[in-house]
Amino acid sequence: MKIIQAEIKEILILKPDVFGDERGFFFESYHLPKYAKAGIDCNFIQDNISHSIKNTVRGLHFQSGDSAQGKLISVFEGRVLDIVVDIRKSSPTYGRHISMEISAKNKLQLWIPPGFAHGFAVLSESALFHYKCTTVYNPEAEKIILYNDSDLNIDWQVDSPVLSAKDLEGIRFADL
């Protein structure tokens, strides 16, 4: 497995070793000792999968307080533009974001520790998105930042975003 440090140093891009032949491919999507050695030494306690159609934008989501989640992101089908925003007020990269394409083809994974808001946009006809979480989802701790907040200036690479009512009611980044 190759580990690449993203522009925001706490975020890691993981490129697993993929073994393929005429039958298909094999790779380890998670191996505790290898991930711990890479600095992802946590206890994942919930896995989530979402299926979304083209142009769907989900996010920017995070959980606050003791419910803050670390997430290990993968895409099993299709491709997405993944967005991560630093919401740690004491961080030198506060308010900065990174974006990267994650797909079933490139098999990249993204480690997002607690302290970041997260979202993604579906670039393919559909996408099957998977993430492992370090804490259980707590609806009372869930927060949403508006995906199109002008202070963040995120290019989601979709022309007509498909959003949930909940995501449309997010707060501005300045109001965190």
C-alpha positions in Angstrom: 0.0 0.0 0.0 1.3 3.4 -0.9 0.5 6.3 1.4 0.3 9.9 0.1 0.0 12.9 2.3 -2.6 15.3 1.0 -2.1 19.1 1.0 -3.7 19.2 4.4 -1.2 17.0 6.2 -3.6 15.1 8.5 -5.5 13.7 5.5 -4.0 10.6 3.8 -4.6 9.2 0.4 -4.1 5.5 0.3 -3.3 3.5 -2.8 -3.7 -0.2 -2.1 -1.7 -2.9 -3.8 -4.0 -4.4 -6.4 -3.4 -7.8 -7.8 -5.2 -8.5 -11.1 -5.3 -10.9 -14.0 -7.8 -12.0 -16.6 -10.3 -13.0 -13.9 -10.5 -9.6 -12.3 -8.6 -8.2 -9.3 -8.0 -8.5 -5.6 -6.9 -6.0 -2.9 -7.2 -5.6 0.8 -9.7 -2.8 1.5 -8.7 -2.7 5.1 -6.0 -4.4 7.2 -5.7 -3.2 10.8 -1.9 -3.6 11.2 -1.1 -2.0 7.9 -3.4 1.0 8.4 -2.2 1.4 12.0 1.4 1.6 10.7 0.2 4.3 8.3 -1.1 6.3 11.2 -4.7 5.3 11.0 -4.7 3.7 14.4 -8.4 3.8 15.4 -11.3 1.6 16.0 -13.8 1.6 13.2 -17.3 0.9 14.6 -19.7 1.7 11.8 -19.7 1.1 8.0 -21.9 3.0 5.7 -22.8 2.6 2.0 -24.6 5.1 -0.2 -25.8 4.8 -3.8 -26.3 8.0 -5.7 -27.1 9.1 -9.2 -25.1 11.5 -11.4 -24.8 15.1 -10.2 -25.8 14.2 -6.6 -24.0 16.3 -4.1 -23.9 15.1 -0.5 -22.4 17.3 2.1 -20.7 19.1 3.6 -21.3 16.9 6.7 -19.6 16.5 10.0 -20.5 15.6 13.6 -19.6 17.8 16.5 -18.2 17.2 20.0 -17.6 13.7 21.2 -19.4 12.4 18.2 -16.8 13.7 15.7 -16.0 11.0 13.2 -12.9 9.9 11.4 -13.8 8.3 8.0 -12.0 5.9 5.7 -13.5 6.6 2.2 -13.8 4.2 -0.8 -15.8 4.1 -4.0 -16.9 0.6 -5.1 -18.7 1.6 -8.3 -18.5 4.8 -10.4 -16.5 7.9 -9.6 -16.9 10.9 -7.3 -15.2 14.2 -6.5 -14.5 14.0 -2.8 -14.3 17.2 -0.8 -12.8 17.7 2.6 -12.9 21.0 4.5 -10.7 21.8 7.6 -13.1 23.0 10.3 -10.5 23.0 13.2 -10.5 26.6 14.3 -6.9 26.4 15.7 -5.5 24.8 12.5 -3.3 26.8 10.2 -5.4 25.3 7.3 -8.7 26.3 8.8 -11.2 26.9 6.0 -9.1 25.3 3.3 -10.4 22.3 1.4 -9.0 19.6 -0.8 -10.8 17.8 -3.6 -9.8 14.6 -5.4 -11.4 12.1 -7.6 -12.0 8.7 -6.1 -13.3 5.9 -8.3 -13.8 2.2 -8.6 -11.1 2.3 -11.3 -8.4 4.1 -9.3 -9.3 2.3 -6.0 -7.9 5.1 -3.9 -9.0 5.5 -0.4 -9.1 8.7 1.7 -8.5 8.9 5.4 -10.3 11.9 7.0 -9.7 12.3 10.7 -12.1 14.0 13.1 -12.2 17.8 12.7 -13.1 18.0 9.0 -16.4 18.4 7.1 -16.9 16.0 4.2 -18.9 15.8 1.0 -18.8 14.4 -2.5 -20.3 14.9 -5.9 -21.1 12.0 -8.2 -19.4 12.4 -11.6 -20.4 9.1 -13.2 -24.0 7.8 -14.0 -24.1 6.5 -10.5 -21.8 5.7 -7.6 -21.6 3.2 -4.8 -19.8 5.0 -1.9 -18.4 3.3 1.2 -17.0 4.8 4.4 -15.9 3.3 7.7 -16.5 5.5 10.7 -14.8 5.8 14.1 -18.0 6.8 16.0 -21.6 5.9 15.6 -23.8 8.3 13.7 -25.5 10.7 16.1 -28.2 12.8 14.5 -28.2 15.3 17.3 -24.5 16.1 16.7 -24.8 16.3 12.9 -24.0 19.6 11.3 -24.1 20.6 7.6 -22.2 23.4 5.9 -23.8 24.7 2.7 -22.1 23.0 -0.3 -22.1 26.3 -2.3 -20.9 28.6 0.4 -19.0 31.4 -1.4 -16.4 31.6 1.4 -15.3 28.1 0.6 -15.5 28.6 -3.2 -15.6 24.8 -4.0 -15.9 23.7 -7.6 -18.1 20.6 -7.3 -17.7 19.9 -11.1 -21.5 19.4 -11.6 -23.8 21.8 -13.5 -27.1 20.9 -11.9 -26.5 19.5 -8.4 -29.1 17.1 -7.0 -29.3 17.8 -3.2 -31.4 16.7 -0.3 -33.6 19.2 1.6 -31.3 18.7 4.6 -28.2 19.7 2.6 -30.0 22.7 1.2 -30.6 24.0 4.7 -26.9 23.8 5.8 -25.2 26.7 7.6 -22.7 29.1 6.2 -19.1 28.4 7.0 -18.7 31.8 8.7 -21.5 30.8 11.2 -19.7 27.7 12.5 
